[in-house]
Structures are given as C-alpha cells and as structure tokens.
C-alpha cells in the first residue's frame, strides 16, 4: 500500500514557526502527533468524511476537526442555511431572529433546557456556567474531576501549567472520576461553600482510556448536589449530540441544572450554547457575559439546520452504529496480528490503545502508519465518528488498518 509524504506541509510549518508561537498552537499543534513526519499539518480542502492536505494526500478523517464536523465537511444543507443568512446579515447591530428560533429549537429538543444562551467557544460557556452557579448560591468553590478538560481559562487548566498561578485554583476542588465516596467526603468538608460541580458525561482524559460512569454514579451525584444545593453542570461540549439528541444526560438518565454544548452544534460554524433549568433563568439574566461575535447569525442558522438534520436522521444512533461496525472489525484484525486493541468510551467517540505495549510507542507508530496510508488517527486523544462516514470509508479504513498492523509487525518484530 502506498504511503504518503508531506513536503508542502513541512515547508509551510517552517514558515509558520517563524511568525507564530510554536508554529501551530493549541490542540492542532503537531507536538502529540508521533512520529510527526507521518502527519499532515495543513488542509487544502474537505468534503464528507474526507480531507485533502496541501500535498494532495487524501484522508478519511477520524478526528473530525476534534469534534465539530458531525454531518460531513461542507454539508450542503448546513452551508446553504449559513449562506442564506450571510446574504441577509451576520454581525449586525441588533440580533437576527434566527437566534430566537435556535433557542426555541434547543428548548424543545433538550428535556433539561428551559432557556438557551449563545457564545463562541466551549470554554466561554463552561466559565459562564460556574459564574452562574456562584451567583445562584453565593458560594465560591467548584468541584471538578482530575484529568477533566473544560477549556483554557486559568482555573480550568491542570495545576502546574505555564501561566497558571496557584491562586487560580484556590476555589477548585479536584476529585477522582467515579469515586463517589471521595466526592461525598469533599462535599461534606466544603459543602457550605460548594457552588457547582462540573463534569463531562463520561471521563475523557488525554493519553488514557475513557471511563464510563459507574452504575448509579450519576444518580448519586445528582442526589448529592440536590441535597447540598450545588449546581450540577454538565460539560457536553465534546460528547453532545454524539450520544443523544436530548443531551448526554438523557443517555445516562439524569438531570443537570446547566448543560454546555459546542462542537457538534453547527458542523464547524463557531457557536457554543449554554442551556439550563427554569430555576436558573433569572440568575443567568443578571450575570453579565458577552462577546464581539456572540450574536453572529451565520453560525446560528448553521446550528439550526444542522440540528434539524441530525434529529431527522437520528444522528447519534448512526454514529454509534458506524463506530461499532468499524471498531469491532478493527479489534478482530488486531487479534490476527497478536495485538490487543482496547477500545474505551462510546463507539461514536472512541479512545483506542494497543495494550501489548504500555509505553504507547507501538500504538503511536500504528496510528501514524494508518495516517500515512490515509486513515487519520491520533494516539493521544479520543477519535470522532460522523454521520458522513460511509460503508466505503469503513471498508477502506479496515484495509489500511490491516496494512498498518503488517508495517508495525515489521518495525517492532517479536518485541510485543
Ligand atoms: N470541554 C470539553 C470536554 C472539551 O473537549 C473542550 C474542547 N476540547 C472544551 C471544554 C473547551 O472548548 P473550546 O476549546 O471550544 O473552548
């Protein structure tokens, strides 16, 4: 099977490095792509579940822009709605009616939602949710789970990160995922001063297996929050609409006070949403929060079209089934080469790891070998499935997976 090379990507990265800190920053940085010479850094064009890099190589994409692509790149229905709104106005001095239509649609779609508020990024909304929790309770502390990611504000970043001060974490209490007894103990100690608890619907740390909630975990957490008057905030930025159209809390059977959505909302158009309970509507109204582009109407029109499309096709079911088909076959192929490919998380956003080598070197090499054959996999982060991944994409991916296992067998011989 042919393998790719990336002279144009690498040359452009050199140019980028001269004028941009670390060349490409944040989660698109090549740093965790190992070995980096097997990965493209720049995209020329994209369609459906595939993209072409600037060297002309074609990839079936299992990162989906790290989540925003959900119904296919350049989805004609979503783009048409966005274009139609663009022709009428985008960042206008008073809001466009589509903002109200989108809020109404979310309130109808999501059982836990009595109102909706829009911003741009996920971190805008997770931060706002904690401000609302503090104002509602008059308390200061926020409980979160170790290894959880909620954005880049200083309080959300892990202690010790550059630019983050100890004071930024003064009001943050970190507990272990699924450790309900540990959470209870922290709440017992600080209960009178705990404003909110923020968590993803299931745990998705980087460089580590995803972890589903233990049996009864969410119901226990919900009861604990109710008992102590703690605002329960679900960060559904990554999982949202890939498990259930009503929010991931519907999938797991509990009711939060606030839910944060972003990535899959508008198929790549920049928008995030906070939805919440009637009890928090007046508090939210008085907590000031806004941004230059938060009333931008084009992403709102895109979100409305995208959500309607997803609802009509039952997108979470499609993604869960597609992921399941792909992953079951991949695990079987791995077995024929003597490799144990461990899959955690939901099939619509799985995290994979070859357990034969705990150092992850073998796994990193295999992901890179798949990528340079045309199936874009990362080794440190969960993947994403979209409704645009076709049976043809799956078949082609499985051929690539097979050839990549052959390649790593050659590289690592009998070491694993
Ligand atoms: N929460 C979770 C669970 C996320 O995955 C992310 C983004 N990766 C965020 C919050 C932050 O979103 P954003 O990068 O749009 O601010």
Boltz pocket constraint, residues with backbone or C-beta under 6 A from the ligand:
constraints:
  - pocket:
      binder: B
      contacts: [[A, 66], [A, 120], [A, 121], [A, 122], [A, 123], [A, 124], [A, 126], [A, 149], [A, 150], [A, 151], [A, 152], [A, 200], [A, 235], [A, 236], [A, 237], [A, 238], [A, 239], [A, 262]]
      max_distance: 6.0
